[in-house]
Amino acid sequence: MATPTLSRRGVLVGAVGSAGGVASCGNLGLSAAGAGLADAGADTSHEHHEHGGDHDMMMSTEINHKTLHALLHCKAMSEICHSVCIDVMQTGDTSMADCARRVRETAAICDASITFVTSGSPLTDELLAVCKETCELCKAECDKHADHHTECAECAKSCVDVIEAIGA
C-alpha cells in the first residue's frame, strides 16, 4: 500500500483551519499540523482567488504524510526528553548532559526539516540526510537512558520512526 501524499496547500489549509495546533502532550496525540494531514480530500480548486506565479508548479510538490508526521512527533518527543534531561541535571547529576545535547539538536533539525518539507525546498533531500544522521545519534544516546526514563525510550522510538520514514 502506497504512503499517502498531500499537497503543501492541503497541509497549510488544515493547519490554519485548526488554529495551527501541532501537538498535545499527555499521550502525545499529535494532530500533525492540525487537521491538515487528515484533510487529504480538501477542495484544491482555486476559482475563489487570483494570484500570480506558476500555480501548477507550486502545487505539484507533494508532501509525504509519513515523513511529516514522524518529524512532528520526533520534534515533540525530543523537547519532552530535553525537559527530563534538564530536570535530572538540576539535581546535580550530569549523566544526561550528552542526551540533552543530542535531543536539542534533534528537535532543531526536525523543526527545520518540517519547514523544508512543507515549503518544497530544493534542499529538502540534503537536510533530511542530516536529520536522519542526527536521529541516529540521538537514538544511540537516548537508548543509554531508556531503562530509567520512559521519555528517553519514547524519544529513541520517535527517532527510529524518522529514520525509517526518511529511508523509505
C-alpha positions in Angstrom: 0.0 0.0 0.0 1.4 3.4 -1.0 2.1 6.1 1.5 -0.4 8.9 1.2 0.9 12.2 0.0 -0.6 15.7 0.2 -0.1 19.0 -1.4 1.6 21.7 0.6 -1.7 23.7 0.3 -3.7 20.8 1.8 -1.4 20.8 4.9 -1.5 24.5 5.3 -5.2 24.8 4.8 -5.8 22.2 7.5 -3.2 23.8 9.9 -4.9 27.2 9.6 -8.4 25.7 10.0 -7.3 24.0 13.2 -5.7 27.2 14.6 -2.3 25.8 13.9 -2.4 23.1 16.6 0.6 20.7 16.2 0.8 18.6 19.3 -1.0 18.0 22.5 1.2 16.4 25.2 -0.2 13.8 27.6 -0.3 10.7 25.5 1.2 12.9 22.8 -1.8 12.7 20.5 -0.3 14.6 17.5 -2.7 16.3 15.2 0.2 16.5 12.6 -0.1 20.2 11.7 -3.6 20.3 12.8 -6.2 18.6 10.7 -4.2 19.3 7.5 -2.8 15.8 7.2 -6.1 14.2 7.8 -7.8 16.5 5.2 -6.4 14.8 2.1 -9.6 15.3 0.3 -9.7 19.1 0.7 -11.0 21.1 -2.2 -8.0 22.1 -4.2 -9.8 24.2 -6.7 -8.7 27.8 -6.7 -11.5 29.6 -8.6 -12.2 31.6 -5.4 -9.0 33.6 -5.6 -6.5 35.1 -8.1 -2.7 35.2 -7.6 0.4 35.4 -9.7 3.1 32.8 -10.2 3.2 29.4 -11.7 0.4 27.8 -9.6 0.6 24.4 -11.3 4.3 24.1 -10.5 3.8 25.3 -6.9 1.1 22.7 -6.3 3.0 19.8 -7.9 5.3 19.3 -4.9 3.8 16.5 -2.8 4.4 16.1 0.9 5.0 12.6 2.3 2.5 12.2 5.1 4.5 9.6 6.9 7.7 11.6 6.9 6.0 14.8 8.1 4.1 13.0 10.9 7.4 11.3 12.0 9.2 14.7 12.1 6.4 16.4 14.1 6.3 13.6 16.6 10.1 13.4 16.9 10.4 17.1 17.5 7.8 17.0 20.3 9.4 13.9 21.9 12.8 15.5 21.7 11.6 18.5 23.5 9.9 16.4 26.2 13.1 14.3 26.6 15.2 17.5 26.8 13.0 18.7 29.7 13.6 15.5 31.6 17.4 15.9 31.0 17.3 19.4 32.4 15.3 18.2 35.5 17.9 15.4 36.1 20.8 17.8 35.7 19.3 20.3 38.1 19.7 17.7 40.8 23.5 17.8 40.2 23.5 14.6 38.1 25.3 15.4 34.8 24.9 11.9 33.3 22.3 13.1 30.9 24.3 16.1 29.6 25.1 14.3 26.3 21.5 13.2 25.9 20.3 16.8 26.4 22.7 17.9 23.7 21.5 15.3 21.2 17.8 15.8 21.8 18.2 19.6 21.5 19.9 19.1 18.1 17.2 16.6 17.1 14.4 19.0 17.9 16.1 21.7 15.9 16.8 19.6 12.8 13.3 18.1 12.9 11.9 21.6 13.1 14.0 22.8 10.1 13.1 19.6 8.2 9.4 20.3 8.7 9.9 23.7 7.2 11.8 22.4 4.2 9.4 19.6 3.6 6.3 21.8 3.8 7.8 24.6 1.7 9.1 22.2 -1.0 12.7 23.4 -0.7 15.1 22.1 -3.4 17.4 21.3 -0.5 15.0 19.0 1.3 16.8 15.8 0.5 20.1 17.1 1.8 18.6 18.4 5.0 16.7 15.1 5.5 20.0 13.2 5.2 21.4 15.3 8.0 18.2 14.8 10.0 18.5 11.1 9.6 22.1 11.1 10.9 21.1 13.4 13.8 18.3 11.0 14.8 20.7 8.1 14.7 23.0 9.8 17.1 20.1 10.9 19.3 18.6 7.3 19.4 22.0 5.9 20.5 22.2 8.4 23.3 18.6 8.0 24.4 19.0 4.2 24.4 21.5 4.6 27.3 18.8 6.1 29.5 15.8 4.3 28.2 15.7 1.8 31.1 15.4 4.6 33.7 13.4 7.3 31.7 10.4 6.4 29.6 10.8 9.8 27.8 14.2 8.7 26.5 12.7 5.4 25.3 9.9 7.2 23.6 12.3 9.7 22.0 14.5 6.9 20.7 11.4 5.3 19.2 10.4 8.5 17.5 14.0 8.8 16.1 13.6 5.3 14.6 10.3 6.4 13.0 12.0 9.4 11.4 15.0 7.2 10.2 12.5 4.7 8.7 10.3 7.4 7.1 13.3 9.2 5.5 14.8 6.0 4.4 11.6 4.9 2.7 
